[in-house]
Structure formats: C-alpha cells, structure tokens
Amino acid sequence: MLDLINTLRKKWVILVFGIILISSLVITITLFQIANLINIDSGISYIKHSILGPPDATYISFSDLDNDGDIDLLGTSYHDNIFCWWENLGNNQFSYYIISNSLGGATNIEAADMDQDGDIDIVGAVVDSNRIIIFENDGNQTFSPQILTDSFSLVSCISLGDIDNDNDIDIVACASGDDKISWFENQNNLTFSERVVTSSIGRAWEAYPIDMDGDTDMDLIVVGTIPGEISWFENDGSQNFLKHLVYSTVEMTHGVGAADFDLDGDLDLAGCSITADTVDWWESTGSFQYTHHVLDYNYDAANYVSCGDLDQDGDMEILVSAAGCDQLAYWDNLGNRNFRKYIITTNFDGCRLSPVDIDNDLDIDIIAVGRNPGEFAWFENNS
C-alpha cells in the first residue's frame, strides 16, 4: 500500500510540474507574439513642431538657402501676400525672414541657383496677378524680385529642373486658368523663354520633372483636376513631349508623385482624389501600361501626395494629407504590392507636405502646412 501511495505521489508531482512548464511556455509565446505585434504595428513616431510665421499658411518647401549645410524652409501666405523663409539654426530653432509682403496672392515658392552664381535664388507664383517672380539672391539672402511673366493665368504649380539637359535650371509651371502646362527655358542672366507643353489639361494643377522612362532626359508627371487626370509627358530628348494618359475620372484628382514602389526597376505613380476620397497608386507594367491599385476609399478630401523612404528600409512610402478628416498619414510599403496605413496626426488640416531630414539626424522628417487654422509645421521623426 505504501509503495502505491509513493508511486501516485510521484506521478502527481510530475503532472503538476508538466502543467506549470506548459503554462509558462504558453505565456512566454503569447507575450512574444504581443511584443511582435506592437513592434510591427507601431509605425514611425513623430513629434510636431509649429513654426512661427504668417497667420495664414499656403505653401511650404525646403532648400539650403544660406549654403551652411542644413535645410532651411520657405513658405508663402496667400492672404498676407507674404513670401518668406526660415533659417535653420539647429536644435529645432528657426529665424523667420520676410522676402516680400507686397505681391498680392503669393502661392508657390521653390528655390535653386537660377543664375549659376553659387547662391540660391527663389522662384515664386503670384496667382492674383498671373505672375511668376524670380527673387535673385545677392549672396547674403537679400532678394531682388524680377517678373518672369505676368500673363500666366491662375498659376497653380511651380517646379524646377534641367528640362533640356544644358546644366542650368529651368522652370515648369501650370496655368490652371488656361489648362496649360509650360516650361520656361533658362537662357542665362535670368532671362527665360516659355515653351508650351500642352494646353489641354483640364484645370492643370501640378506638373513635376522626373525621368519616367530612364532615358536620362526629364519627362513631366501631371495632374489635371477638372476632369480628373493623371498623366505623364515623355520628352524625346529635344523637348518635344508625347502624352501618356495613366488615369482619367470625373472626380477631382489633386496630387501626384512618382517612385519605384514595387522595386522592379521602373517608376510607378501615386495620387489622390479630393472628391472621391481615394488614395491610389498605379503600377507600371511596361510599355507605358499601368495597373490601378486603391489604397484607401475613404480618406476624406485627400489633397496632396509625396513619396519617400520614411522608414529607411529601402522601399518607398506614400505620404498623403486629407483636409476633410484633418489627417496626415503615410502608407508603409510592406513589399509585394502591400501597404499599411499609419496616421501621423488627426489634428492638422494639411495640404502641401514633403519628407526631408530637417534636424540632420539622418532620419526622415516631414514638413507641412495646415489651412484651418493656418499653420507651418514640421514633424520630427522620433523613432
């Protein structure tokens, strides 16, 4: 009888020990899975920094305007008639300077060395007077305005690039009032000649130079809003442009960007619709053909798109603002044509936005403007 009791006691101890061991393993595995889910789903952490400037915010861009090795910011205020810039002082500090406050309806602003004298000049748009202005830098960030044109109807976009491969910077612009996209050839000494690319883009909204077909010359990616359209214009090398329609819709498209999202060696396109509330990308499948993918059907009043490797993992993310839900968000590229949405903020009526390393810490921050209320801001990558 005593032997039976001892045997049963040993079996009971083994059973209890086994239950404890299995339970510990289950708990460990569960905690490990939860930790992995947290790591996977957390996204990039951002800290918002508001920038002191005009009370109304219209546009933001960036350049090393004073050639000191860090990124400065440029902005416009339509209602305040202001072109301005912020000197990056380091340690998240900026000094604010007004370039001009006497040109009514300041909208776009971009920067490059337009006269090849070694300093950075500014190109701006004044929509109320149909003007494109060049602000020449004297080398000490004092700017003198020169009118490039005063007959470019409702200037909606300015971008810069060497369109004709002659090693100077030309200007690309959209005249939404005339459904027109033109590039202005740099003839040196701050003189430019207009070359019309097309006059049939309904409410031409955006146009940016980029080599879409890999032949080393600059093509143009284009947005028309009414009717909605995403297209690109192929440069034949002699600045004759052939249109390739990627997408058309009765809705208002409102943003475009280009990147190789699927890492197959060619450029795809991303865009959004302010009336259809969609975020989209178009996969290049060769021979100027594209497959349409919708990332979000309900991103309320999606209005601007930018692209960048936000998490620095070797593929490109899609960054989008939405005025209707006051959001900035990005779609993380997971590979194999899969994306996951991460919200950066839900309290920012964003429009123009760009990824750039503002604080020189080798990760990618975001600059943006909000409309209601007007606000210039940058979002520090804190991951």
Buried (B, 14 or more C-beta within 10 A) or exposed (E): EEEEEEEEEEEEEEEEEEEEEEEEEEEEEEEEEEEEEEEEEEBBEBEBBEBEBBEBBBBBBBBEBBBEEBBBBBBBBBBBBBBBBBBBEEEEEBEBBBBBBEBBBBBBBBBBBBBEEEBBBBBBBBBBBBBBBBBBBEEEBEBEBEEBBEEBEBBBBBBBBBBBEEEBBBBBBBBBBBBBBBBBBBEEEBEBEBBEBBEEBBBBBBBBBBBBBEEEBBBBBBBBBBBBBBBBBBBEEEBEBEBBEBBBBEBBBBBBBBBBBBBEEBBBBBBBBBBBBBBBBBBBEEEBEBEEBEBBEEBEBBBBBBBBBBBEEEBBBBBBBBBBBBBBBBBBBEEEEEBBBBEBBEEBBBBBBBBBBBBEEEBBBBBBBBBEEBBBBBBBBEE
